[in-house]
Amino acid sequence: MRLVRARAVETHEAWMEGTRYFNMECLAEHKMEQDVINRILAA
């Protein structure tokens, strides 16, 4: 049981560290696409 708990904590810590490096380029691309869609719909 201790091994399972230790592994769960290790996985959680690795996930938290990994999410710090979110790629903002994907967000920027999404926002640009939404702007294009909104302009088309507004026309």
N, C-alpha and C positions, 0 to 999 in steps of 0.2 A: 504494500500500500504506500509506503514512503517513496518508493521509486516512481510510482504513478504520479504522486503529488509533486515530486521534484521535477518530473518531465513536464507536467502541466504548467508549473511556474516558469520553467525555462522557455516553453513555447510562448507563453503569454508575454514574457519580457522581450523575446525576439520579435514578436508581432508589434509590440509597442515601439520598438526601435525602428522597425521597418516602415511604419506608417509616418514617421517624421519626414521622410524624403518623398513626399507626394509630388508627382510631376505636374507642375503648374501649366505646362504647355498644353496638356489635354484639356484643362479647364479653359484656357484662352481660346483654343480651337472651338470648343463647345459654345462659348459665348459669342464668337464671331458667327457661327452657324445660326445661332438663335437670332442674332441681329438681322441677318439676311432674311430669315424666315419672317420675322416681324415686319420688315420693310415690304416684303412681297405681299403679306396679308393686309398691310395698311394701304397699299396702293389701289 
